[in-house]
Amino acid sequence: FRLMTATNRDLKKDTARGTFREDLFFRLNVVTFELPPLRTRAEDILPLCMQAMLRFGKEFGKDVLDIESEAQELLQRYSYPGNIRELQNIIERAMILCHEKTLTAGCLPRELRDQASQITVAMAQGEHPTLRIEMVLGQQTLADIETALIEEVVRLSDHNKTLAAKHLGLTRFALDRRLKKQLEQE
């Protein structure tokens, strides 16, 4: 008998706080795989999109085999608060609406197009776009929130650390130090 479980919570912290049973934690915690959120894995977005397009293409009887460059950029810039499930929902919706052999930006949800255009315009004008970081009170530490903020600004800066540091009001050295510290804590 093998049991595989998944969670988006830090069970070690929950156990320390007394919100998760310690005996259950040790029974379940045999092998642990940690997957970072999709927003930090831009290189995985297009392959996941293609996989979802193949799946939904079979389901809906459509042969959409490519993603136009504008749609690719929109998909890679979006923050995916709902993680991979949200990405799959976006592709499913796009496959339903798409009547071409190529998935276009017009097939994507308006909120995805709007977020990307607001960020692009604001950054082009030298402004700082408004960021939204979702959190549940009492379940995230200040360090967790700082990590999410830094990851989001680095992503929005197209992984240009000098630009990200500028947007965060840090030196490039200070940003690198914080990123290194975050990696060590994982």
OpenMM code with the backbone's topology and positions (N, CA, C; nanometers):
from openmm import Vec3, app, unit

residues = "PHE ARG LEU MET THR ALA THR ASN ARG ASP LEU LYS LYS ASP THR ALA ARG GLY THR PHE ARG GLU ASP LEU PHE PHE ARG LEU ASN VAL VAL THR PHE GLU LEU PRO PRO LEU ARG THR ARG ALA GLU ASP ILE LEU PRO LEU CYS MET GLN ALA MET LEU ARG PHE GLY LYS GLU PHE GLY LYS ASP VAL LEU ASP ILE GLU SER GLU ALA GLN GLU LEU LEU GLN ARG TYR SER TYR PRO GLY ASN ILE ARG GLU LEU GLN ASN ILE ILE GLU ARG ALA MET ILE LEU CYS HIS GLU LYS THR LEU THR ALA GLY CYS LEU PRO ARG GLU LEU ARG ASP GLN ALA SER GLN ILE THR VAL ALA MET ALA GLN GLY GLU HIS PRO THR LEU ARG ILE GLU MET VAL LEU GLY GLN GLN THR LEU ALA ASP ILE GLU THR ALA LEU ILE GLU GLU VAL VAL ARG LEU SER ASP HIS ASN LYS THR LEU ALA ALA LYS HIS LEU GLY LEU THR ARG PHE ALA LEU ASP ARG ARG LEU LYS LYS GLN LEU GLU GLN GLU".split()
positions = [
    Vec3(0.0846, -0.1178, 0.0000),
    Vec3(0.0000, 0.0000, 0.0000),
    Vec3(0.0890, 0.1239, 0.0000),
    Vec3(0.0688, 0.2119, -0.0975),
    Vec3(0.1437, 0.3372, -0.1041),
    Vec3(0.0459, 0.4518, -0.1086),
    Vec3(0.0791, 0.5552, -0.0378),
    Vec3(-0.0064, 0.6733, -0.0324),
    Vec3(0.0743, 0.7932, -0.0791),
    Vec3(0.0196, 0.8654, -0.1748),
    Vec3(0.0841, 0.9874, -0.2215),
    Vec3(-0.0089, 1.1036, -0.1888),
    Vec3(0.0456, 1.2066, -0.1267),
    Vec3(-0.0350, 1.3230, -0.0902),
    Vec3(0.0301, 1.4485, -0.1465),
    Vec3(-0.0488, 1.5525, -0.1592),
    Vec3(0.0021, 1.6817, -0.2058),
    Vec3(-0.0639, 1.7919, -0.1248),
    Vec3(0.0114, 1.8968, -0.1023),
    Vec3(-0.0422, 2.0113, -0.0296),
    Vec3(0.0284, 2.1373, -0.0756),
    Vec3(-0.0379, 2.2490, -0.0560),
    Vec3(0.0265, 2.3769, -0.0843),
    Vec3(0.0658, 2.4459, 0.0464),
    Vec3(0.0629, 2.3717, 0.1538),
    Vec3(0.0946, 2.4257, 0.2864),
    Vec3(0.2302, 2.3745, 0.3313),
    Vec3(0.2917, 2.4450, 0.4229),
    Vec3(0.4171, 2.4022, 0.4829),
    Vec3(0.3808, 2.3217, 0.6075),
    Vec3(0.3736, 2.1889, 0.5915),
    Vec3(0.3289, 2.1039, 0.7017),
    Vec3(0.4266, 2.1045, 0.8195),
    Vec3(0.5538, 2.1254, 0.7921),
    Vec3(0.6509, 2.1326, 0.9017),
    Vec3(0.6182, 2.2525, 0.9915),
    Vec3(0.5889, 2.3673, 0.9303),
    Vec3(0.5517, 2.4861, 1.0091),
    Vec3(0.4179, 2.4640, 1.0790),
    Vec3(0.3229, 2.4018, 1.0083),
    Vec3(0.1919, 2.3755, 1.0687),
    Vec3(0.2050, 2.2818, 1.1889),
    Vec3(0.2940, 2.1842, 1.1780),
    Vec3(0.3176, 2.0919, 1.2891),
    Vec3(0.3777, 2.1673, 1.4075),
    Vec3(0.4734, 2.2544, 1.3793),
    Vec3(0.5361, 2.3331, 1.4867),
    Vec3(0.4352, 2.4258, 1.5547),
    Vec3(0.3402, 2.4776, 1.4779),
    Vec3(0.2367, 2.5661, 1.5341),
    Vec3(0.1264, 2.4881, 1.6050),
    Vec3(0.1234, 2.3573, 1.5833),
    Vec3(0.0191, 2.2756, 1.6443),
    Vec3(-0.1086, 2.2690, 1.5633),
    Vec3(-0.1038, 2.3114, 1.4368),
    Vec3(-0.2235, 2.3069, 1.3521),
    Vec3(-0.2269, 2.1828, 1.2629),
    Vec3(-0.1233, 2.0981, 1.2723),
    Vec3(-0.1215, 1.9714, 1.1994),
    Vec3(-0.0623, 1.8670, 1.2928),
    Vec3(-0.1233, 1.7488, 1.2963),
    Vec3(-0.0793, 1.6449, 1.3897),
    Vec3(0.0622, 1.5974, 1.3583),
    Vec3(0.1458, 1.5964, 1.4611),
    Vec3(0.2853, 1.5583, 1.4443),
    Vec3(0.2995, 1.4124, 1.4005),
    Vec3(0.2217, 1.3228, 1.4595),
    Vec3(0.2326, 1.1810, 1.4231),
    Vec3(0.1942, 1.1592, 1.2769),
    Vec3(0.0930, 1.2303, 1.2295),
    Vec3(0.0518, 1.2184, 1.0895),
    Vec3(0.1594, 1.2759, 0.9971),
    Vec3(0.2194, 1.3863, 1.0378),
    Vec3(0.3270, 1.4462, 0.9590),
    Vec3(0.4393, 1.3451, 0.9371),
    Vec3(0.4825, 1.2773, 1.0443),
    Vec3(0.5934, 1.1833, 1.0316),
    Vec3(0.5540, 1.0575, 0.9542),
    Vec3(0.4282, 1.0198, 0.9566),
    Vec3(0.3833, 0.9058, 0.8757),
    Vec3(0.3832, 0.9399, 0.7266),
    Vec3(0.3451, 1.0632, 0.6952),
    Vec3(0.3341, 1.1050, 0.5551),
    Vec3(0.4663, 1.1530, 0.4962),
    Vec3(0.5538, 1.2047, 0.5781),
    Vec3(0.6738, 1.2723, 0.5299),
    Vec3(0.7887, 1.1747, 0.5058),
    Vec3(0.7700, 1.0807, 0.4141),
    Vec3(0.8745, 0.9842, 0.3818),
    Vec3(0.9635, 1.0405, 0.2711),
    Vec3(0.9037, 1.0773, 0.1592),
    Vec3(0.9754, 1.1387, 0.0473),
    Vec3(0.9030, 1.2685, 0.0141),
    Vec3(0.9780, 1.3771, 0.0066),
    Vec3(0.9170, 1.5074, -0.0183),
    Vec3(0.9699, 1.5666, -0.1478),
    Vec3(0.8792, 1.6123, -0.2319),
    Vec3(0.9135, 1.6859, -0.3527),
    Vec3(0.8528, 1.8243, -0.3389),
    Vec3(0.9334, 1.9251, -0.3558),
    Vec3(0.8806, 2.0611, -0.3486),
    Vec3(0.8819, 2.1215, -0.4878),
    Vec3(0.7657, 2.1637, -0.5337),
    Vec3(0.7544, 2.2302, -0.6624),
    Vec3(0.7311, 2.3785, -0.6388),
    Vec3(0.8179, 2.4625, -0.6917),
    Vec3(0.7949, 2.6060, -0.6750),
    Vec3(0.6710, 2.6483, -0.7537),
    Vec3(0.6102, 2.7608, -0.7171),
    Vec3(0.4908, 2.8049, -0.7885),
    Vec3(0.5212, 2.8318, -0.9357),
    Vec3(0.4203, 2.8179, -1.0180),
    Vec3(0.4354, 2.8343, -1.1622),
    Vec3(0.4907, 2.9720, -1.1980),
    Vec3(0.4548, 3.0750, -1.1228),
    Vec3(0.4999, 3.2109, -1.1551),
    Vec3(0.6517, 3.2234, -1.1515),
    Vec3(0.7197, 3.1315, -1.0843),
    Vec3(0.8661, 3.1363, -1.0773),
    Vec3(0.9305, 3.0425, -1.1786),
    Vec3(0.8497, 2.9726, -1.2566),
    Vec3(0.9029, 2.8759, -1.3538),
    Vec3(0.8562, 2.9113, -1.4948),
    Vec3(0.8927, 3.0293, -1.5415),
    Vec3(0.8475, 3.0763, -1.6724),
    Vec3(0.8820, 2.9768, -1.7831),
    Vec3(0.9934, 2.9070, -1.7700),
    Vec3(1.0355, 2.8121, -1.8736),
    Vec3(0.9415, 2.6917, -1.8848),
    Vec3(0.8603, 2.6663, -1.7835),
    Vec3(0.7671, 2.5530, -1.7864),
    Vec3(0.6310, 2.5885, -1.8457),
    Vec3(0.6026, 2.7173, -1.8596),
    Vec3(0.4679, 2.7590, -1.8987),
    Vec3(0.4306, 2.7111, -2.0384),
    Vec3(0.5155, 2.7355, -2.1383),
    Vec3(0.4792, 2.6963, -2.2753),
    Vec3(0.4700, 2.5446, -2.2934),
    Vec3(0.5637, 2.4655, -2.2396),
    Vec3(0.5450, 2.3202, -2.2507),
    Vec3(0.4156, 2.2713, -2.1838),
    Vec3(0.3800, 2.3299, -2.0690),
    Vec3(0.2538, 2.2928, -2.0037),
    Vec3(0.1341, 2.3346, -2.0886),
    Vec3(0.1446, 2.4500, -2.1536),
    Vec3(0.0372, 2.4950, -2.2437),
    Vec3(0.0202, 2.3968, -2.3593),
    Vec3(0.1319, 2.3564, -2.4190),
    Vec3(0.1249, 2.2634, -2.5327),
    Vec3(0.0639, 2.1299, -2.4896),
    Vec3(0.1015, 2.0830, -2.3726),
    Vec3(0.0451, 1.9581, -2.3211),
    Vec3(-0.1055, 1.9719, -2.3021),
    Vec3(-0.1487, 2.0832, -2.2436),
    Vec3(-0.2925, 2.1066, -2.2233),
    Vec3(-0.3642, 2.1224, -2.3567),
    Vec3(-0.2998, 2.1872, -2.4539),
    Vec3(-0.3618, 2.2036, -2.5860),
    Vec3(-0.3843, 2.0680, -2.6532),
    Vec3(-0.2885, 1.9785, -2.6407),
    Vec3(-0.3048, 1.8439, -2.6977),
    Vec3(-0.4206, 1.7708, -2.6304),
    Vec3(-0.4254, 1.7789, -2.4986),
    Vec3(-0.5319, 1.7117, -2.4231),
    Vec3(-0.6695, 1.7658, -2.4604),
    Vec3(-0.6849, 1.8996, -2.4563),
    Vec3(-0.8150, 1.9583, -2.4867),
    Vec3(-0.8461, 1.9524, -2.6361),
    Vec3(-0.7421, 1.9497, -2.7195),
    Vec3(-0.7641, 1.9332, -2.8630),
    Vec3(-0.8313, 1.7999, -2.8922),
    Vec3(-0.7844, 1.6945, -2.8271),
    Vec3(-0.8477, 1.5624, -2.8429),
    Vec3(-0.9902, 1.5645, -2.7900),
    Vec3(-1.0078, 1.6256, -2.6728),
    Vec3(-1.1392, 1.6301, -2.6094),
    Vec3(-1.2410, 1.7074, -2.6932),
    Vec3(-1.1972, 1.8181, -2.7547),
    Vec3(-1.2897, 1.9029, -2.8302),
    Vec3(-1.2825, 1.8803, -2.9811),
    Vec3(-1.1979, 1.7866, -3.0241),
    Vec3(-1.1864, 1.7584, -3.1666),
    Vec3(-1.1274, 1.8744, -3.2458),
    Vec3(-1.0260, 1.9392, -3.1895),
    Vec3(-0.9631, 2.0544, -3.2558),
    Vec3(-0.8146, 2.0280, -3.2757),
    Vec3(-0.7611, 2.0845, -3.3828),
    Vec3(-0.6188, 2.0699, -3.4133),
    Vec3(-0.5457, 2.2028, -3.3976),
    Vec3(-0.5492, 2.2588, -3.2795),
    Vec3(-0.4741, 2.3810, -3.2514),
    Vec3(-0.3354, 2.3355, -3.2074),
    Vec3(-0.2358, 2.3632, -3.2913),
    Vec3(-0.1038, 2.3057, -3.2682),
    Vec3(0.0054, 2.4068, -3.2353),
    Vec3(-0.0296, 2.5346, -3.2355),
    Vec3(0.0732, 2.6357, -3.2144),
    Vec3(0.0161, 2.7524, -3.1343),
    Vec3(0.1049, 2.8315, -3.0764),
    Vec3(0.0663, 2.9501, -2.9998),
    Vec3(0.1393, 3.0688, -3.0614),
    Vec3(0.0628, 3.1705, -3.1048),
    Vec3(0.1277, 3.2878, -3.1644),
    Vec3(0.2175, 3.3565, -3.0618),
    Vec3(0.3148, 3.4322, -3.1095),
    Vec3(0.4144, 3.4926, -3.0200),
    Vec3(0.3516, 3.5885, -2.9189),
    Vec3(0.2514, 3.6680, -2.9586),
    Vec3(0.1873, 3.7595, -2.8636),
    Vec3(0.1182, 3.6813, -2.7515),
    Vec3(0.0517, 3.5717, -2.7877),
    Vec3(-0.0149, 3.4879, -2.6871),
    Vec3(0.0885, 3.4221, -2.5958),
    Vec3(0.2018, 3.3794, -2.6530),
    Vec3(0.3084, 3.3209, -2.5715),
    Vec3(0.3570, 3.4206, -2.4668),
    Vec3(0.3767, 3.5448, -2.5103),
    Vec3(0.4245, 3.6478, -2.4177),
    Vec3(0.3231, 3.6723, -2.3062),
    Vec3(0.1945, 3.6788, -2.3417),
    Vec3(0.0905, 3.6995, -2.2404),
    Vec3(0.0890, 3.5844, -2.1403),
    Vec3(0.0974, 3.4626, -2.1911),
    Vec3(0.0957, 3.3450, -2.1041),
    Vec3(0.2161, 3.3439, -2.0104),
    Vec3(0.3309, 3.3887, -2.0582),
    Vec3(0.4514, 3.3859, -1.9756),
    Vec3(0.4577, 3.5011, -1.8760),
    Vec3(0.3860, 3.6096, -1.9015),
    Vec3(0.3893, 3.7246, -1.8100),
    Vec3(0.2842, 3.7153, -1.6993),
    Vec3(0.1846, 3.6320, -1.7158),
    Vec3(0.0765, 3.6241, -1.6180),
    Vec3(0.1281, 3.5601, -1.4886),
    Vec3(0.0707, 3.5992, -1.3750),
    Vec3(0.1228, 3.5537, -1.2450),
    Vec3(0.0655, 3.4204, -1.1955),
    Vec3(-0.0424, 3.3708, -1.2507),
    Vec3(-0.1032, 3.2421, -1.2147),
    Vec3(-0.1228, 3.2217, -1.0649),
    Vec3(-0.2079, 3.3041, -1.0016),
    Vec3(-0.2353, 3.2816, -0.8595),
    Vec3(-0.2962, 3.1437, -0.8342),
    Vec3(-0.3632, 3.0874, -0.9343),
    Vec3(-0.4220, 2.9543, -0.9210),
    Vec3(-0.3295, 2.8429, -0.9656),
    Vec3(-0.2042, 2.8775, -0.9950),
    Vec3(-0.1004, 2.7835, -1.0322),
    Vec3(-0.1362, 2.7033, -1.1578),
    Vec3(-0.0977, 2.5759, -1.1653),
    Vec3(-0.1162, 2.4973, -1.2875),
    Vec3(-0.2639, 2.4760, -1.3191),
    Vec3(-0.3479, 2.4630, -1.2174),
    Vec3(-0.4919, 2.4473, -1.2441),
    Vec3(-0.5459, 2.5674, -1.3202),
    Vec3(-0.5008, 2.6867, -1.2825),
    Vec3(-0.5459, 2.8072, -1.3528),
    Vec3(-0.4948, 2.8078, -1.4966),
    Vec3(-0.3698, 2.7685, -1.5162),
    Vec3(-0.3148, 2.7602, -1.6517),
    Vec3(-0.3976, 2.6642, -1.7367),
    Vec3(-0.4305, 2.5482, -1.6819),
    Vec3(-0.5113, 2.4511, -1.7564),
    Vec3(-0.6499, 2.5071, -1.7893),
    Vec3(-0.7107, 2.5792, -1.6946),
    Vec3(-0.8415, 2.6404, -1.7206),
    Vec3(-0.8325, 2.7452, -1.8307),
    Vec3(-0.7254, 2.8234, -1.8305),
    Vec3(-0.7053, 2.9251, -1.9340),
    Vec3(-0.6936, 2.8593, -2.0707),
    Vec3(-0.6165, 2.7515, -2.0788),
    Vec3(-0.5986, 2.6825, -2.2071),
    Vec3(-0.7282, 2.6143, -2.2500),
    Vec3(-0.7998, 2.5536, -2.1565),
    Vec3(-0.9280, 2.4905, -2.1911),
    Vec3(-1.0237, 2.5943, -2.2498),
    Vec3(-1.0351, 2.7089, -2.1842),
    Vec3(-1.1226, 2.8161, -2.2329),
    Vec3(-1.0774, 2.8628, -2.3712),
    Vec3(-0.9464, 2.8819, -2.3875),
    Vec3(-0.8928, 2.9273, -2.5161),
    Vec3(-0.9214, 2.8257, -2.6263),
    Vec3(-0.9114, 2.6981, -2.5942),
    Vec3(-0.9386, 2.5936, -2.6943),
    Vec3(-1.0857, 2.5929, -2.7347),
    Vec3(-1.1728, 2.6230, -2.6407),
    Vec3(-1.3159, 2.6299, -2.6723),
    Vec3(-1.3423, 2.7476, -2.7657),
    Vec3(-1.2782, 2.8617, -2.7383),
    Vec3(-1.3034, 2.9839, -2.8151),
    Vec3(-1.2244, 2.9926, -2.9451),
    Vec3(-1.1147, 2.9202, -2.9546),
    Vec3(-1.0254, 2.9306, -3.0696),
    Vec3(-1.0807, 2.8529, -3.1887),
    Vec3(-1.0851, 2.9205, -3.3038),
    Vec3(-1.1349, 2.8556, -3.4257),
    Vec3(-1.0272, 2.8506, -3.5330),
    Vec3(-0.9042, 2.8706, -3.4947),
    Vec3(-0.7907, 2.8703, -3.5870),
    Vec3(-0.6993, 2.7527, -3.5527),
    Vec3(-0.5969, 2.7341, -3.6336),
    Vec3(-0.4973, 2.6306, -3.6060),
    Vec3(-0.3904, 2.6805, -3.5083),
    Vec3(-0.3937, 2.8112, -3.4811),
    Vec3(-0.2983, 2.8732, -3.3896),
    Vec3(-0.3746, 2.9441, -3.2795),
    Vec3(-0.3329, 2.9238, -3.1563),
    Vec3(-0.3955, 2.9918, -3.0438),
    Vec3(-0.3461, 3.1369, -3.0430),
    Vec3(-0.4397, 3.2307, -3.0486),
    Vec3(-0.4041, 3.3725, -3.0552),
    Vec3(-0.4316, 3.4414, -2.9218),
    Vec3(-0.3795, 3.5621, -2.9081),
    Vec3(-0.4024, 3.6412, -2.7865),
    Vec3(-0.5512, 3.6672, -2.7666),
    Vec3(-0.6258, 3.6797, -2.8759),
    Vec3(-0.7696, 3.7039, -2.8669),
    Vec3(-0.8464, 3.5888, -2.8044),
    Vec3(-0.7889, 3.4705, -2.8044),
    Vec3(-0.8538, 3.3532, -2.7439),
    Vec3(-0.8341, 3.3499, -2.5920),
    Vec3(-0.7412, 3.4300, -2.5427),
    Vec3(-0.7084, 3.4268, -2.3996),
    Vec3(-0.8029, 3.5160, -2.3203),
    Vec3(-0.8235, 3.4860, -2.1922),
    Vec3(-0.9149, 3.5655, -2.1095),
    Vec3(-0.8709, 3.7117, -2.0996),
    Vec3(-0.9680, 3.7986, -2.0894),
    Vec3(-0.9418, 3.9429, -2.0834),
    Vec3(-0.8502, 3.9795, -1.9663),
    Vec3(-0.8716, 3.9184, -1.8483),
    Vec3(-0.7895, 3.9555, -1.7324),
    Vec3(-0.6418, 3.9266, -1.7561),
    Vec3(-0.6130, 3.8234, -1.8327),
    Vec3(-0.4749, 3.7897, -1.8652),
    Vec3(-0.4164, 3.8962, -1.9580),
    Vec3(-0.4928, 3.9371, -2.0586),
    Vec3(-0.4480, 4.0422, -2.1514),
    Vec3(-0.4359, 4.1754, -2.0788),
    Vec3(-0.5327, 4.2064, -1.9925),
    Vec3(-0.5323, 4.3343, -1.9210),
    Vec3(-0.4136, 4.3448, -1.8259),
    Vec3(-0.3860, 4.2378, -1.7498),
    Vec3(-0.2739, 4.2422, -1.6555),
    Vec3(-0.1439, 4.2671, -1.7301),
    Vec3(-0.1237, 4.1958, -1.8385),
    Vec3(0.0010, 4.2104, -1.9138),
    Vec3(0.0139, 4.3498, -1.9736),
    Vec3(-0.0946, 4.4051, -2.0287),
    Vec3(-0.0847, 4.5370, -2.0912),
    Vec3(-0.0633, 4.6457, -1.9865),
    Vec3(-0.1261, 4.6344, -1.8708),
    Vec3(-0.1068, 4.7349, -1.7654),
    Vec3(0.0377, 4.7351, -1.7170),
    Vec3(0.0933, 4.6186, -1.6999),
    Vec3(0.2310, 4.6081, -1.6521),
    Vec3(0.3279, 4.6606, -1.7576),
    Vec3(0.3064, 4.6226, -1.8839),
    Vec3(0.3953, 4.6650, -1.9919),
    Vec3(0.3954, 4.8166, -2.0069),
    Vec3(0.2771, 4.8767, -2.0087),
    Vec3(0.2660, 5.0222, -2.0231),
    Vec3(0.3305, 5.0923, -1.9044),
    Vec3(0.3009, 5.0472, -1.7840),
    Vec3(0.3552, 5.1109, -1.6641),
    Vec3(0.5074, 5.1034, -1.6617),
    Vec3(0.5621, 4.9875, -1.6944),
    Vec3(0.7074, 4.9721, -1.6896),
    Vec3(0.7736, 5.0511, -1.8020),
    Vec3(0.7094, 5.0582, -1.9191),
    Vec3(0.7641, 5.1357, -2.0303),
    Vec3(0.7684, 5.2843, -1.9955),
    Vec3(0.6741, 5.3297, -1.9163),
    Vec3(0.6695, 5.4700, -1.8755),
    Vec3(0.7546, 5.4954, -1.7512),
    Vec3(0.8257, 5.3948, -1.7057),
    Vec3(0.9104, 5.4102, -1.5885),
    Vec3(0.8332, 5.4077, -1.4579),
    Vec3(0.7063, 5.3705, -1.4648),
    Vec3(0.6242, 5.3639, -1.3442),
    Vec3(0.6393, 5.2272, -1.2800),
    Vec3(0.5970, 5.2201, -1.1573),
    Vec3(0.5965, 5.0926, -1.0866),
    Vec3(0.4543, 5.0394, -1.0891),
    Vec3(0.4310, 4.9237, -1.1532),
    Vec3(0.2956, 4.8693, -1.1557),
    Vec3(0.2516, 4.8238, -1.0170),
    Vec3(0.1222, 4.8205, -0.9972),
    Vec3(0.0675, 4.7722, -0.8713),
    Vec3(0.0741, 4.6203, -0.8718),
    Vec3(0.1291, 4.5632, -0.7678),
    Vec3(0.1386, 4.4181, -0.7571),
    Vec3(0.0349, 4.3680, -0.6593),
    Vec3(-0.0185, 4.2512, -0.6896),
    Vec3(-0.1129, 4.1874, -0.5993),
    Vec3(-0.0532, 4.0541, -0.5578),
    Vec3(-0.0312, 4.0389, -0.4310),
    Vec3(0.0207, 3.9123, -0.3797),
    Vec3(-0.0868, 3.8547, -0.2894),
    Vec3(-0.1332, 3.7356, -0.3245),
    Vec3(-0.2394, 3.6741, -0.2460),
    Vec3(-0.1797, 3.6032, -0.1256),
    Vec3(-0.2440, 3.6213, -0.0120),
    Vec3(-0.1964, 3.5566, 0.1094),
    Vec3(-0.3139, 3.5292, 0.2013),
    Vec3(-0.2947, 3.4348, 0.2887),
    Vec3(-0.3948, 3.4032, 0.3890),
    Vec3(-0.3369, 3.4466, 0.5228),
    Vec3(-0.4054, 3.5376, 0.5904),
    Vec3(-0.3552, 3.5887, 0.7175),
    Vec3(-0.3337, 3.4756, 0.8172),
    Vec3(-0.2237, 3.4821, 0.8860),
    Vec3(-0.1932, 3.3824, 0.9874),
    Vec3(-0.1245, 3.2586, 0.9332),
    Vec3(-0.1127, 3.2479, 0.8005),
    Vec3(-0.0506, 3.1286, 0.7433),
    Vec3(0.0814, 3.1596, 0.6741),
    Vec3(0.1145, 3.2876, 0.6610),
    Vec3(0.2383, 3.3233, 0.5941),
    Vec3(0.3190, 3.4175, 0.6823),
    Vec3(0.4479, 3.3952, 0.6815),
    Vec3(0.5364, 3.4814, 0.7585),
    Vec3(0.5767, 3.6011, 0.6731),
    Vec3(0.6378, 3.6979, 0.7358),
    Vec3(0.6888, 3.8138, 0.6632),
    Vec3(0.7906, 3.7692, 0.5585),
    Vec3(0.8710, 3.6691, 0.5923),
    Vec3(0.9704, 3.6164, 0.4976),
    Vec3(0.9017, 3.5555, 0.3754),
    Vec3(0.7884, 3.4848, 0.3954),
    Vec3(0.7132, 3.4275, 0.2835),
    Vec3(0.6626, 3.5373, 0.1907),
    Vec3(0.6133, 3.6453, 0.2501),
    Vec3(0.5593, 3.7565, 0.1716),
    Vec3(0.6718, 3.8265, 0.0960),
    Vec3(0.7861, 3.8452, 0.1617),
    Vec3(0.9010, 3.9068, 0.0944),
    Vec3(0.9460, 3.8208, -0.0228),
    Vec3(0.9500, 3.6898, -0.0034),
    Vec3(0.9884, 3.5986, -0.1105),
    Vec3(0.8936, 3.6116, -0.2288),
    Vec3(0.7635, 3.6120, -0.2026),
    Vec3(0.6645, 3.6246, -0.3098),
    Vec3(0.6803, 3.7571, -0.3834),
    Vec3(0.7038, 3.8644, -0.3099),
    Vec3(0.7213, 3.9960, -0.3709),
    Vec3(0.8446, 3.9979, -0.4606),
    Vec3(0.9555, 3.9496, -0.4099),
    Vec3(1.0790, 3.9496, -0.4887),
    Vec3(1.0625, 3.8641, -0.6135),
    Vec3(1.0036, 3.7449, -0.6001),
    Vec3(0.9831, 3.6574, -0.7157),
    Vec3(0.8974, 3.7257, -0.8215),
    Vec3(0.7916, 3.7933, -0.7781),
    Vec3(0.7004, 3.8588, -0.8715),
    Vec3(0.7685, 3.9754, -0.9430),
    Vec3(0.8444, 4.0561, -0.8709),
    Vec3(0.9130, 4.1699, -0.9335),
    Vec3(1.0208, 4.1207, -1.0300),
    Vec3(1.0933, 4.0166, -0.9947),
    Vec3(1.1936, 3.9599, -1.0857),
    Vec3(1.1251, 3.9082, -1.2122),
    Vec3(1.0121, 3.8411, -1.1965),
    Vec3(0.9388, 3.7897, -1.3130),
    Vec3(0.8898, 3.9042, -1.4013),
    Vec3(0.8309, 4.0069, -1.3394),
    Vec3(0.7791, 4.1202, -1.4160),
    Vec3(0.8905, 4.1991, -1.4838),
    Vec3(1.0108, 4.1882, -1.4324),
    Vec3(1.1260, 4.2561, -1.4922),
    Vec3(1.1943, 4.1664, -1.5948),
    Vec3(1.1245, 4.0629, -1.6407),
    Vec3(1.1785, 3.9657, -1.7373),
    Vec3(1.3108, 3.9065, -1.6896),
    Vec3(1.3204, 3.8812, -1.5596),
    Vec3(1.4368, 3.8199, -1.4952),
    Vec3(1.5629, 3.9055, -1.5090),
    Vec3(1.5442, 4.0352, -1.5344),
    Vec3(1.6549, 4.1311, -1.5357),
    Vec3(1.6733, 4.1764, -1.3908),
    Vec3(1.7738, 4.1206, -1.3247),
    Vec3(1.7907, 4.1456, -1.1809),
    Vec3(1.8263, 4.2907, -1.1501),
    Vec3(1.8977, 4.3563, -1.2401),
    Vec3(1.9312, 4.4974, -1.2177),
    Vec3(1.8044, 4.5816, -1.2160),
    Vec3(1.7150, 4.5567, -1.3122),
    Vec3(1.5882, 4.6291, -1.3185),
    Vec3(1.5002, 4.5938, -1.1987),
    Vec3(1.4963, 4.4655, -1.1633),
    Vec3(1.4159, 4.4226, -1.0482),
    Vec3(1.4654, 4.4905, -0.9205),
    Vec3(1.5964, 4.4962, -0.9033),
    Vec3(1.6529, 4.5619, -0.7851),
    Vec3(1.6122, 4.7088, -0.7815),
    Vec3(1.6147, 4.7733, -0.8973),
    Vec3(1.5747, 4.9144, -0.9043),
    Vec3(1.4285, 4.9304, -0.8618),
    Vec3(1.3401, 4.8436, -0.9125),
    Vec3(1.1980, 4.8507, -0.8769),
    Vec3(1.1754, 4.8251, -0.7275),
    Vec3(1.2607, 4.7435, -0.6678),
    Vec3(1.2470, 4.7116, -0.5254),
    Vec3(1.3182, 4.8128, -0.4353),
    Vec3(1.3913, 4.9054, -0.4957),
    Vec3(1.4647, 5.0028, -0.4156),
    Vec3(1.5867, 4.9420, -0.3486),
    Vec3(1.6436, 4.8403, -0.4126),
    Vec3(1.7616, 4.7717, -0.3596),
    Vec3(1.8778, 4.7883, -0.4558),
    Vec3(1.9979, 4.7607, -0.4073),
    Vec3(2.1110, 4.7487, -0.4988),
    Vec3(2.1056, 4.6084, -0.5590),
    Vec3(2.1749, 4.5887, -0.6685),
    Vec3(2.1790, 4.4568, -0.7314),
    Vec3(2.2413, 4.3557, -0.6344),
    Vec3(2.3440, 4.3994, -0.5624),
    Vec3(2.4098, 4.3133, -0.4643),
    Vec3(2.3120, 4.2705, -0.3548),
    Vec3(2.2325, 4.3653, -0.3046),
    Vec3(2.1358, 4.3342, -0.1978),
    Vec3(2.0302, 4.2362, -0.2482),
    Vec3(1.9850, 4.2545, -0.3724),
    Vec3(1.8866, 4.1612, -0.4289),
    Vec3(1.9473, 4.0220, -0.4416),
    Vec3(2.0693, 4.0134, -0.4939),
    Vec3(2.1358, 3.8830, -0.5066),
    Vec3(2.1504, 3.8146, -0.3710),
    Vec3(2.1842, 3.8925, -0.2679),
    Vec3(2.1992, 3.8376, -0.1326),
    Vec3(2.0661, 3.7808, -0.0828),
    Vec3(1.9558, 3.8540, -0.1073),
    Vec3(1.8242, 3.8057, -0.0630),
    Vec3(1.7820, 3.6812, -0.1409),
    Vec3(1.8086, 3.6795, -0.2714),
    Vec3(1.7745, 3.5616, -0.3519),
    Vec3(1.8541, 3.4399, -0.3053),
    Vec3(1.9820, 3.4603, -0.2748),
    Vec3(2.0657, 3.3505, -0.2258),
    Vec3(2.0123, 3.2986, -0.0923),
    Vec3(1.9739, 3.3903, -0.0046),
    Vec3(1.9189, 3.3526, 0.1262),
    Vec3(1.7901, 3.2714, 0.1089),
    Vec3(1.7059, 3.3134, 0.0145),
    Vec3(1.5812, 3.2404, -0.0112),
    Vec3(1.6097, 3.0989, -0.0592),
    Vec3(1.7087, 3.0840, -0.1485),
    Vec3(1.7446, 2.9511, -0.1982),
    Vec3(1.7956, 2.8616, -0.0855),
    Vec3(1.8740, 2.9185, 0.0045),
    Vec3(1.9277, 2.8413, 0.1169),
    Vec3(1.8178, 2.7950, 0.2114),
    Vec3(1.7111, 2.8744, 0.2254),
    Vec3(1.6012, 2.8396, 0.3153),
    Vec3(1.5109, 2.7323, 0.2562),
    Vec3(1.5161, 2.7151, 0.1244),
    Vec3(1.4322, 2.6127, 0.0602),
    Vec3(1.4987, 2.4818, 0.0774),
] * unit.nanometer
topology = app.Topology()
chain = topology.addChain("A")
for resn in residues:
    res = topology.addResidue(resn, chain)
    for name in ("N", "CA", "C"):
        topology.addAtom(name, app.Element.getBySymbol(name[0]), res)
